[in-house]
Amino acid sequence: MTMQRTLDPSAAAARPARATRAQFVDADDKAMLRAARDLTKGLGTAKGRFYWPDMLLSGGLGYAAMAGAILAPNLALAVAFGVVSALAFYRALMFIHELTHIHRSALPGFRLGWNLLVGIPLLTPSFMYEGVHTLHHKRTQYGTLEDPEYLPLALMKPWSLPLFVLIALLAPAAFLIRFAVLVPLGLVVPAIRRLTWERASALSINPEFRRRPPEGDLRPRVLWQELGGFVWAWTLLASTQFLGWRPLLIALAVLSLTAVLNQLRTLVAHLWENEGEPMTVTAQFLDSVNVPPPGMVAEIWAPVGLRYHALHHLMPSMPYHDLPEAHRRLRSELGELSTYDGANHPGMLHLVGRIARSTMRVR
């Protein structure tokens, strides 16, 4: 038996529009929030059998491919190894996002292991995100001037988008200078120490953000991670006296590509349409982006669950390995054109085009 679908123009015109942030600035979709709570029961426990192999394999591949890029006999092979290394390190680094959300008693040793194997060697220890990213999830701070991870990019001038992405090329060199120069100088010059902490100790995109001094159990972690970063930064610089500058420059180039990949993902992690006013949880959700299956490309540019970024804003503590199942349940139950479906988008190019078109309307 075959079925034939006919298109009714009037019916298509009457089809309800996708939910938008503007519809829920003042009131939440409580039914969706209730469904998110009820339908995800049984999920939410971080499991080491996912975290450890994923992080170790990603980091190991990153180091192996970087060695290949340094030792490659020709440029083409060096570039190929460099791209593989950048992608692998990108995935390994994204576990810093998980570290800010998993319970402190979950995954014993994972925070320490990640910092020793990935965070400190790549000069991005976890203190640069811990205590910062959680501000982005605060109900009254998301999308405001106090949010370290928000800029109204869709409401800015068109030239701001390429500048936002390309400035990430400087991040690895900036981190090297931070740990090798600013950290030791800060020990003897209090003003430099204060400036370094406030302006150069957070993975933030808001230039107005000033980080407050660390408190509680974060403080001792900052001390040993700062020391580790300082020692490693000077180890890298000292290595140039024996190996020359080529290995270090190749490593910085690889990590610059990683930084640009992350900045591209950040560019499409939200719609960036808020002008600084506090929003409901539903509005925050709809200003954020899911890029769900089908298609595996998003798993490359938004790894470790970040392709479900809007869902993450509904349930920040949900571990990355449970997000696909949580999304499947919500989408199946709530259906197309629900409020939940309003945060689902087809891909990066679509999102970049949307934001770019928005900037073209700015005068």
Stockholm file with secondary structure:
# STOCKHOLM 1.0

chainA/1-363         MTMQRTLDPSAAAARPARATRAQFVDADDKAMLRAARDLTKGLGTAKGRFYWPDMLLSGGLGYAAMAGAILAPNLALAVAFGVVSALAFYRALMFIHELTHIHRSALPGFRLGWNLLVGIPLLTPSFMYEGVHTLHHKRTQYGTLEDPEYLPLALMKPWSLPLFVLIALLAPAAFLIRFAVLVPLGLVVPAIRRLTWERASALSINPEFRRRPPEGDLRPRVLWQELGGFVWAWTLLASTQFLGWRPLLIALAVLSLTAVLNQLRTLVAHLWENEGEPMTVTAQFLDSVNVPPPGMVAEIWAPVGLRYHALHHLMPSMPYHDLPEAHRRLRSELGELSTYDGANHPGMLHLVGRIARSTMRVR
#=GR chainA/1-363 SS CCCCCCCCHHHHHHSCCCCCGGGGSSSCCHHHHHHHHHHTTTCCCCCHHHHHHHHHHHHHHHHHHHHHHHHCSSHHHHHHHHHHHHHHHHHHHTHHHHHTTSCTTSSTTHHHHHIIIIITTTTCCGGGTTTTHHHHTCTTTTTSTTCTTCCCGGGSCTTHHHHHHHGGGGHHHHHHHIIIIIHHHHHHCHHHHHHHHHHSSSCCCCTTCCCCCCCTTHHHHHHHHHHHHHHHHHHHHHHHHHHCSHHHHHHHHHHHHHHHHHHHHHHTTBCCCCCSCCCCHHHHHHTBCBCCSSCSHHHHHSTTTTTBHHHHHHCTTSCGGGHHHHHHHHHHHHCTTSTGGGGBCSCHHHHHHHHHHHHHTCC
#=GC SS_cons         CCCCCCCCHHHHHHSCCCCCGGGGSSSCCHHHHHHHHHHTTTCCCCCHHHHHHHHHHHHHHHHHHHHHHHHCSSHHHHHHHHHHHHHHHHHHHTHHHHHTTSCTTSSTTHHHHHIIIIITTTTCCGGGTTTTHHHHTCTTTTTSTTCTTCCCGGGSCTTHHHHHHHGGGGHHHHHHHIIIIIHHHHHHCHHHHHHHHHHSSSCCCCTTCCCCCCCTTHHHHHHHHHHHHHHHHHHHHHHHHHHCSHHHHHHHHHHHHHHHHHHHHHHTTBCCCCCSCCCCHHHHHHTBCBCCSSCSHHHHHSTTTTTBHHHHHHCTTSCGGGHHHHHHHHHHHHCTTSTGGGGBCSCHHHHHHHHHHHHHTCC
//
